[in-house]
Amino acid sequence: MTMRILSFRRGRKTQNTMQAVLKISGVNDRESAAKYIGKKVEVSFSKNSIRGSITRVHGDNGRVVARFRRGLPGQALLKEVKEL
């Protein structure tokens, strides 16, 4: 099971860099995505990592929203996320 960051959670004119929309491989519906709520995740960079947790389902296609402790940089987009 791999997870990737698709985008930041955003509105029409704003984006929240502390929340990201994740795509989980093999998950294609809302019910199976709901099983991941509460799981801890981590994005690793060369020197440090940012931890967060999955908070809610995003839409009906198996996407989830993860809330991170710090804001993510733009380089984090399409980066792989690992489950703790």
Jmol script that loads the backbone (N, CA, C; Angstrom):
load data "model"
ATOM      1  N   MET A   1       0.835  -1.173   0.000  1.00  0.00           N
ATOM      2  CA  MET A   1       0.000   0.000   0.000  1.00  0.00           C
ATOM      3  C   MET A   1       0.885   1.243   0.000  1.00  0.00           C
ATOM      4  N   THR A   2       0.743   2.051  -1.004  1.00  0.00           N
ATOM      5  CA  THR A   2       1.481   3.305  -1.063  1.00  0.00           C
ATOM      6  C   THR A   2       0.499   4.465  -1.112  1.00  0.00           C
ATOM      7  N   MET A   3       0.943   5.579  -0.565  1.00  0.00           N
ATOM      8  CA  MET A   3       0.141   6.802  -0.582  1.00  0.00           C
ATOM      9  C   MET A   3       0.961   7.903  -1.236  1.00  0.00           C
ATOM     10  N   ARG A   4       0.288   8.750  -1.995  1.00  0.00           N
ATOM     11  CA  ARG A   4       0.941   9.894  -2.634  1.00  0.00           C
ATOM     12  C   ARG A   4       0.158  11.160  -2.346  1.00  0.00           C
ATOM     13  N   ILE A   5       0.875  12.271  -2.222  1.00  0.00           N
ATOM     14  CA  ILE A   5       0.239  13.568  -2.034  1.00  0.00           C
ATOM     15  C   ILE A   5      -0.181  14.089  -3.398  1.00  0.00           C
ATOM     16  N   LEU A   6      -1.469  14.314  -3.572  1.00  0.00           N
ATOM     17  CA  LEU A   6      -1.967  14.840  -4.845  1.00  0.00           C
ATOM     18  C   LEU A   6      -1.959  16.356  -4.872  1.00  0.00           C
ATOM     19  N   SER A   7      -2.452  16.981  -3.796  1.00  0.00           N
ATOM     20  CA  SER A   7      -2.500  18.440  -3.747  1.00  0.00           C
ATOM     21  C   SER A   7      -2.725  18.872  -2.315  1.00  0.00           C
ATOM     22  N   PHE A   8      -2.623  20.160  -2.097  1.00  0.00           N
ATOM     23  CA  PHE A   8      -2.991  20.718  -0.811  1.00  0.00           C
ATOM     24  C   PHE A   8      -4.507  20.848  -0.769  1.00  0.00           C
ATOM     25  N   ARG A   9      -5.057  20.855   0.417  1.00  0.00           N
ATOM     26  CA  ARG A   9      -6.489  21.130   0.541  1.00  0.00           C
ATOM     27  C   ARG A   9      -6.666  22.613   0.293  1.00  0.00           C
ATOM     28  N   ARG A  10      -7.588  22.953  -0.592  1.00  0.00           N
ATOM     29  CA  ARG A  10      -7.652  24.344  -1.026  1.00  0.00           C
ATOM     30  C   ARG A  10      -9.061  24.773  -1.353  1.00  0.00           C
ATOM     31  N   GLY A  11      -9.187  26.087  -1.439  1.00  0.00           N
ATOM     32  CA  GLY A  11     -10.409  26.706  -1.924  1.00  0.00           C
ATOM     33  C   GLY A  11     -10.128  27.322  -3.278  1.00  0.00           C
ATOM     34  N   ARG A  12     -10.978  28.216  -3.684  1.00  0.00           N
ATOM     35  CA  ARG A  12     -10.805  28.814  -5.002  1.00  0.00           C
ATOM     36  C   ARG A  12      -9.601  29.740  -5.053  1.00  0.00           C
ATOM     37  N   LYS A  13      -9.363  30.479  -3.957  1.00  0.00           N
ATOM     38  CA  LYS A  13      -8.267  31.444  -3.950  1.00  0.00           C
ATOM     39  C   LYS A  13      -7.241  31.197  -2.855  1.00  0.00           C
ATOM     40  N   THR A  14      -7.418  30.167  -2.060  1.00  0.00           N
ATOM     41  CA  THR A  14      -6.497  29.903  -0.955  1.00  0.00           C
ATOM     42  C   THR A  14      -6.088  28.436  -0.972  1.00  0.00           C
ATOM     43  N   GLN A  15      -4.980  28.150  -0.314  1.00  0.00           N
ATOM     44  CA  GLN A  15      -4.607  26.755  -0.096  1.00  0.00           C
ATOM     45  C   GLN A  15      -4.072  26.609   1.313  1.00  0.00           C
ATOM     46  N   ASN A  16      -4.343  25.480   1.914  1.00  0.00           N
ATOM     47  CA  ASN A  16      -3.907  25.179   3.270  1.00  0.00           C
ATOM     48  C   ASN A  16      -2.764  24.178   3.181  1.00  0.00           C
ATOM     49  N   THR A  17      -1.551  24.629   3.457  1.00  0.00           N
ATOM     50  CA  THR A  17      -0.394  23.749   3.304  1.00  0.00           C
ATOM     51  C   THR A  17      -0.236  22.771   4.461  1.00  0.00           C
ATOM     52  N   MET A  18      -1.036  22.914   5.506  1.00  0.00           N
ATOM     53  CA  MET A  18      -0.980  21.950   6.602  1.00  0.00           C
ATOM     54  C   MET A  18      -1.883  20.754   6.348  1.00  0.00           C
ATOM     55  N   GLN A  19      -2.707  20.805   5.313  1.00  0.00           N
ATOM     56  CA  GLN A  19      -3.585  19.700   4.982  1.00  0.00           C
ATOM     57  C   GLN A  19      -3.350  19.307   3.534  1.00  0.00           C
ATOM     58  N   ALA A  20      -3.282  18.005   3.281  1.00  0.00           N
ATOM     59  CA  ALA A  20      -3.008  17.512   1.938  1.00  0.00           C
ATOM     60  C   ALA A  20      -4.000  16.413   1.579  1.00  0.00           C
ATOM     61  N   VAL A  21      -4.319  16.330   0.294  1.00  0.00           N
ATOM     62  CA  VAL A  21      -5.179  15.273  -0.223  1.00  0.00           C
ATOM     63  C   VAL A  21      -4.272  14.131  -0.672  1.00  0.00           C
ATOM     64  N   LEU A  22      -4.526  12.926  -0.150  1.00  0.00           N
ATOM     65  CA  LEU A  22      -3.704  11.758  -0.445  1.00  0.00           C
ATOM     66  C   LEU A  22      -4.487  10.751  -1.271  1.00  0.00           C
ATOM     67  N   LYS A  23      -3.799  10.092  -2.185  1.00  0.00           N
ATOM     68  CA  LYS A  23      -4.355   8.974  -2.953  1.00  0.00           C
ATOM     69  C   LYS A  23      -3.707   7.704  -2.442  1.00  0.00           C
ATOM     70  N   ILE A  24      -4.525   6.749  -2.002  1.00  0.00           N
ATOM     71  CA  ILE A  24      -4.047   5.469  -1.502  1.00  0.00           C
ATOM     72  C   ILE A  24      -4.205   4.448  -2.619  1.00  0.00           C
ATOM     73  N   SER A  25      -3.136   3.751  -2.949  1.00  0.00           N
ATOM     74  CA  SER A  25      -3.204   2.771  -4.032  1.00  0.00           C
ATOM     75  C   SER A  25      -4.094   1.601  -3.624  1.00  0.00           C
ATOM     76  N   GLY A  26      -4.949   1.180  -4.541  1.00  0.00           N
ATOM     77  CA  GLY A  26      -5.843   0.069  -4.288  1.00  0.00           C
ATOM     78  C   GLY A  26      -7.131   0.443  -3.596  1.00  0.00           C
ATOM     79  N   VAL A  27      -7.315   1.717  -3.263  1.00  0.00           N
ATOM     80  CA  VAL A  27      -8.541   2.174  -2.609  1.00  0.00           C
ATOM     81  C   VAL A  27      -9.297   3.036  -3.612  1.00  0.00           C
ATOM     82  N   ASN A  28     -10.524   2.622  -3.956  1.00  0.00           N
ATOM     83  CA  ASN A  28     -11.274   3.322  -4.988  1.00  0.00           C
ATOM     84  C   ASN A  28     -12.673   3.745  -4.573  1.00  0.00           C
ATOM     85  N   ASP A  29     -13.021   3.592  -3.298  1.00  0.00           N
ATOM     86  CA  ASP A  29     -14.339   4.044  -2.871  1.00  0.00           C
ATOM     87  C   ASP A  29     -14.270   4.620  -1.461  1.00  0.00           C
ATOM     88  N   ARG A  30     -15.341   5.304  -1.095  1.00  0.00           N
ATOM     89  CA  ARG A  30     -15.400   6.036   0.164  1.00  0.00           C
ATOM     90  C   ARG A  30     -15.346   5.109   1.379  1.00  0.00           C
ATOM     91  N   GLU A  31     -15.994   3.955   1.295  1.00  0.00           N
ATOM     92  CA  GLU A  31     -16.078   3.053   2.450  1.00  0.00           C
ATOM     93  C   GLU A  31     -14.715   2.463   2.814  1.00  0.00           C
ATOM     94  N   SER A  32     -13.942   2.059   1.820  1.00  0.00           N
ATOM     95  CA  SER A  32     -12.628   1.497   2.130  1.00  0.00           C
ATOM     96  C   SER A  32     -11.628   2.586   2.518  1.00  0.00           C
ATOM     97  N   ALA A  33     -11.826   3.810   2.054  1.00  0.00           N
ATOM     98  CA  ALA A  33     -10.951   4.915   2.466  1.00  0.00           C
ATOM     99  C   ALA A  33     -11.214   5.305   3.920  1.00  0.00           C
ATOM    100  N   ALA A  34     -12.435   5.108   4.387  1.00  0.00           N
ATOM    101  CA  ALA A  34     -12.780   5.476   5.763  1.00  0.00           C
ATOM    102  C   ALA A  34     -12.045   4.620   6.783  1.00  0.00           C
ATOM    103  N   LYS A  35     -11.546   3.450   6.384  1.00  0.00           N
ATOM    104  CA  LYS A  35     -10.806   2.586   7.305  1.00  0.00           C
ATOM    105  C   LYS A  35      -9.458   3.169   7.695  1.00  0.00           C
ATOM    106  N   TYR A  36      -8.956   4.134   6.926  1.00  0.00           N
ATOM    107  CA  TYR A  36      -7.646   4.721   7.187  1.00  0.00           C
ATOM    108  C   TYR A  36      -7.696   5.949   8.089  1.00  0.00           C
ATOM    109  N   ILE A  37      -8.879   6.385   8.479  1.00  0.00           N
ATOM    110  CA  ILE A  37      -9.005   7.560   9.344  1.00  0.00           C
ATOM    111  C   ILE A  37      -8.363   7.261  10.693  1.00  0.00           C
ATOM    112  N   GLY A  38      -7.511   8.163  11.151  1.00  0.00           N
ATOM    113  CA  GLY A  38      -6.800   8.002  12.415  1.00  0.00           C
ATOM    114  C   GLY A  38      -5.403   7.433  12.276  1.00  0.00           C
ATOM    115  N   LYS A  39      -5.040   6.938  11.106  1.00  0.00           N
ATOM    116  CA  LYS A  39      -3.693   6.392  10.897  1.00  0.00           C
ATOM    117  C   LYS A  39      -2.664   7.526  10.857  1.00  0.00           C
ATOM    118  N   LYS A  40      -1.491   7.258  11.380  1.00  0.00           N
ATOM    119  CA  LYS A  40      -0.399   8.219  11.375  1.00  0.00           C
ATOM    120  C   LYS A  40       0.415   8.074  10.093  1.00  0.00           C
ATOM    121  N   VAL A  41       0.831   9.186   9.515  1.00  0.00           N
ATOM    122  CA  VAL A  41       1.608   9.178   8.279  1.00  0.00           C
ATOM    123  C   VAL A  41       2.822  10.088   8.438  1.00  0.00           C
ATOM    124  N   GLU A  42       3.791   9.921   7.525  1.00  0.00           N
ATOM    125  CA  GLU A  42       5.015  10.708   7.593  1.00  0.00           C
ATOM    126  C   GLU A  42       5.542  10.947   6.180  1.00  0.00           C
ATOM    127  N   VAL A  43       5.952  12.195   5.927  1.00  0.00           N
ATOM    128  CA  VAL A  43       6.602  12.562   4.671  1.00  0.00           C
ATOM    129  C   VAL A  43       8.070  12.777   4.989  1.00  0.00           C
ATOM    130  N   SER A  44       8.960  12.055   4.302  1.00  0.00           N
ATOM    131  CA  SER A  44      10.392  12.144   4.576  1.00  0.00           C
ATOM    132  C   SER A  44      11.082  12.998   3.523  1.00  0.00           C
ATOM    133  N   PHE A  45      11.979  13.845   3.989  1.00  0.00           N
ATOM    134  CA  PHE A  45      12.832  14.647   3.132  1.00  0.00           C
ATOM    135  C   PHE A  45      14.274  14.263   3.429  1.00  0.00           C
ATOM    136  N   SER A  46      15.233  14.934   2.853  1.00  0.00           N
ATOM    137  CA  SER A  46      16.622  14.523   3.006  1.00  0.00           C
ATOM    138  C   SER A  46      17.108  14.656   4.454  1.00  0.00           C
ATOM    139  N   LYS A  47      16.733  15.728   5.137  1.00  0.00           N
ATOM    140  CA  LYS A  47      17.231  15.935   6.493  1.00  0.00           C
ATOM    141  C   LYS A  47      16.175  15.734   7.577  1.00  0.00           C
ATOM    142  N   ASN A  48      14.932  15.930   7.246  1.00  0.00           N
ATOM    143  CA  ASN A  48      13.900  15.838   8.269  1.00  0.00           C
ATOM    144  C   ASN A  48      12.643  15.214   7.698  1.00  0.00           C
ATOM    145  N   SER A  49      11.655  15.053   8.558  1.00  0.00           N
ATOM    146  CA  SER A  49      10.383  14.501   8.132  1.00  0.00           C
ATOM    147  C   SER A  49       9.270  15.247   8.848  1.00  0.00           C
ATOM    148  N   ILE A  50       8.094  15.213   8.244  1.00  0.00           N
ATOM    149  CA  ILE A  50       6.926  15.879   8.804  1.00  0.00           C
ATOM    150  C   ILE A  50       5.864  14.814   9.035  1.00  0.00           C
ATOM    151  N   ARG A  51       5.346  14.757  10.256  1.00  0.00           N
ATOM    152  CA  ARG A  51       4.343  13.762  10.617  1.00  0.00           C
ATOM    153  C   ARG A  51       2.956  14.379  10.636  1.00  0.00           C
ATOM    154  N   GLY A  52       1.993  13.517  10.425  1.00  0.00           N
ATOM    155  CA  GLY A  52       0.608  13.938  10.457  1.00  0.00           C
ATOM    156  C   GLY A  52      -0.306  12.747  10.642  1.00  0.00           C
ATOM    157  N   SER A  53      -1.601  12.987  10.497  1.00  0.00           N
ATOM    158  CA  SER A  53      -2.564  11.898  10.617  1.00  0.00           C
ATOM    159  C   SER A  53      -3.688  12.112   9.614  1.00  0.00           C
ATOM    160  N   ILE A  54      -4.316  11.014   9.226  1.00  0.00           N
ATOM    161  CA  ILE A  54      -5.428  11.068   8.288  1.00  0.00           C
ATOM    162  C   ILE A  54      -6.683  11.423   9.070  1.00  0.00           C
ATOM    163  N   THR A  55      -7.380  12.461   8.626  1.00  0.00           N
ATOM    164  CA  THR A  55      -8.499  12.984   9.399  1.00  0.00           C
ATOM    165  C   THR A  55      -9.861  12.717   8.794  1.00  0.00           C
ATOM    166  N   ARG A  56      -9.971  12.684   7.449  1.00  0.00           N
ATOM    167  CA  ARG A  56     -11.285  12.516   6.849  1.00  0.00           C
ATOM    168  C   ARG A  56     -11.169  12.009   5.423  1.00  0.00           C
ATOM    169  N   VAL A  57     -12.300  11.604   4.871  1.00  0.00           N
ATOM    170  CA  VAL A  57     -12.372  11.156   3.479  1.00  0.00           C
ATOM    171  C   VAL A  57     -12.635  12.377   2.602  1.00  0.00           C
ATOM    172  N   HIS A  58     -12.064  12.370   1.411  1.00  0.00           N
ATOM    173  CA  HIS A  58     -12.217  13.484   0.472  1.00  0.00           C
ATOM    174  C   HIS A  58     -12.864  12.957  -0.807  1.00  0.00           C
ATOM    175  N   GLY A  59     -14.167  13.139  -0.946  1.00  0.00           N
ATOM    176  CA  GLY A  59     -14.864  12.704  -2.148  1.00  0.00           C
ATOM    177  C   GLY A  59     -15.229  11.229  -2.113  1.00  0.00           C
ATOM    178  N   ASP A  60     -15.643  10.708  -3.279  1.00  0.00           N
ATOM    179  CA  ASP A  60     -16.126   9.336  -3.365  1.00  0.00           C
ATOM    180  C   ASP A  60     -15.158   8.395  -4.060  1.00  0.00           C
ATOM    181  N   ASN A  61     -13.958   8.856  -4.430  1.00  0.00           N
ATOM    182  CA  ASN A  61     -13.034   8.021  -5.191  1.00  0.00           C
ATOM    183  C   ASN A  61     -11.862   7.488  -4.379  1.00  0.00           C
ATOM    184  N   GLY A  62     -11.969   7.476  -3.055  1.00  0.00           N
ATOM    185  CA  GLY A  62     -10.929   6.872  -2.238  1.00  0.00           C
ATOM    186  C   GLY A  62      -9.820   7.816  -1.824  1.00  0.00           C
ATOM    187  N   ARG A  63      -9.983   9.101  -1.974  1.00  0.00           N
ATOM    188  CA  ARG A  63      -8.990  10.066  -1.502  1.00  0.00           C
ATOM    189  C   ARG A  63      -9.241  10.349  -0.028  1.00  0.00           C
ATOM    190  N   VAL A  64      -8.175  10.719   0.695  1.00  0.00           N
ATOM    191  CA  VAL A  64      -8.300  11.089   2.100  1.00  0.00           C
ATOM    192  C   VAL A  64      -7.561  12.403   2.334  1.00  0.00           C
ATOM    193  N   VAL A  65      -7.903  13.072   3.434  1.00  0.00           N
ATOM    194  CA  VAL A  65      -7.236  14.304   3.828  1.00  0.00           C
ATOM    195  C   VAL A  65      -6.360  14.007   5.038  1.00  0.00           C
ATOM    196  N   ALA A  66      -5.103  14.419   4.969  1.00  0.00           N
ATOM    197  CA  ALA A  66      -4.180  14.266   6.091  1.00  0.00           C
ATOM    198  C   ALA A  66      -3.814  15.645   6.612  1.00  0.00           C
ATOM    199  N   ARG A  67      -3.795  15.773   7.920  1.00  0.00           N
ATOM    200  CA  ARG A  67      -3.417  17.031   8.555  1.00  0.00           C
ATOM    201  C   ARG A  67      -2.024  16.849   9.145  1.00  0.00           C
ATOM    202  N   PHE A  68      -1.103  17.764   8.799  1.00  0.00           N
ATOM    203  CA  PHE A  68       0.281  17.670   9.233  1.00  0.00           C
ATOM    204  C   PHE A  68       0.567  18.692  10.320  1.00  0.00           C
ATOM    205  N   ARG A  69       1.607  18.440  11.112  1.00  0.00           N
ATOM    206  CA  ARG A  69       1.960  19.321  12.225  1.00  0.00           C
ATOM    207  C   ARG A  69       2.544  20.638  11.747  1.00  0.00           C
ATOM    208  N   ARG A  70       3.296  20.581  10.650  1.00  0.00           N
ATOM    209  CA  ARG A  70       3.859  21.790  10.034  1.00  0.00           C
ATOM    210  C   ARG A  70       3.364  21.870   8.608  1.00  0.00           C
ATOM    211  N   GLY A  71       3.484  23.036   8.022  1.00  0.00           N
ATOM    212  CA  GLY A  71       3.094  23.178   6.631  1.00  0.00           C
ATOM    213  C   GLY A  71       4.060  22.443   5.713  1.00  0.00           C
ATOM    214  N   LEU A  72       3.533  21.834   4.674  1.00  0.00           N
ATOM    215  CA  LEU A  72       4.362  21.101   3.727  1.00  0.00           C
ATOM    216  C   LEU A  72       4.918  22.048   2.672  1.00  0.00           C
ATOM    217  N   PRO A  73       6.137  21.820   2.205  1.00  0.00           N
ATOM    218  CA  PRO A  73       6.669  22.633   1.113  1.00  0.00           C
ATOM    219  C   PRO A  73       6.075  22.187  -0.221  1.00  0.00           C
ATOM    220  N   GLY A  74       6.251  22.990  -1.234  1.00  0.00           N
ATOM    221  CA  GLY A  74       5.729  22.649  -2.550  1.00  0.00           C
ATOM    222  C   GLY A  74       6.384  21.428  -3.149  1.00  0.00           C
ATOM    223  N   GLN A  75       7.624  21.105  -2.739  1.00  0.00           N
ATOM    224  CA  GLN A  75       8.311  19.919  -3.241  1.00  0.00           C
ATOM    225  C   GLN A  75       7.655  18.628  -2.771  1.00  0.00           C
ATOM    226  N   ALA A  76       6.747  18.709  -1.810  1.00  0.00           N
ATOM    227  CA  ALA A  76       6.104  17.515  -1.285  1.00  0.00           C
ATOM    228  C   ALA A  76       5.020  16.975  -2.210  1.00  0.00           C
ATOM    229  N   LEU A  77       4.578  17.759  -3.180  1.00  0.00           N
ATOM    230  CA  LEU A  77       3.536  17.301  -4.087  1.00  0.00           C
ATOM    231  C   LEU A  77       4.032  16.109  -4.897  1.00  0.00           C
ATOM    232  N   LEU A  78       3.189  15.105  -5.027  1.00  0.00           N
ATOM    233  CA  LEU A  78       3.461  13.832  -5.705  1.00  0.00           C
ATOM    234  C   LEU A  78       4.520  12.986  -5.011  1.00  0.00           C
ATOM    235  N   LYS A  79       4.885  13.359  -3.784  1.00  0.00           N
ATOM    236  CA  LYS A  79       5.854  12.589  -3.011  1.00  0.00           C
ATOM    237  C   LYS A  79       5.140  11.447  -2.308  1.00  0.00           C
ATOM    238  N   GLU A  80       5.852  10.358  -2.094  1.00  0.00           N
ATOM    239  CA  GLU A  80       5.284   9.198  -1.437  1.00  0.00           C
ATOM    240  C   GLU A  80       5.250   9.417   0.074  1.00  0.00           C
ATOM    241  N   VAL A  81       4.171   8.973   0.701  1.00  0.00           N
ATOM    242  CA  VAL A  81       3.952   9.097   2.131  1.00  0.00           C
ATOM    243  C   VAL A  81       3.954   7.695   2.712  1.00  0.00           C
ATOM    244  N   LYS A  82       4.594   7.524   3.874  1.00  0.00           N
ATOM    245  CA  LYS A  82       4.588   6.201   4.485  1.00  0.00           C
ATOM    246  C   LYS A  82       3.741   6.207   5.756  1.00  0.00           C
ATOM    247  N   GLU A  83       3.153   5.051   6.029  1.00  0.00           N
ATOM    248  CA  GLU A  83       2.317   4.891   7.208  1.00  0.00           C
ATOM    249  C   GLU A  83       3.180   4.468   8.383  1.00  0.00           C
ATOM    250  N   LEU A  84       2.915   5.039   9.546  1.00  0.00           N
ATOM    251  CA  LEU A  84       3.689   4.695  10.746  1.00  0.00           C
ATOM    252  C   LEU A  84       3.028   3.585  11.530  1.00  0.00           C
TER     253      LEU A  84
END
end "model"
wireframe off; spacefill off
backbone 0.3
color backbone group
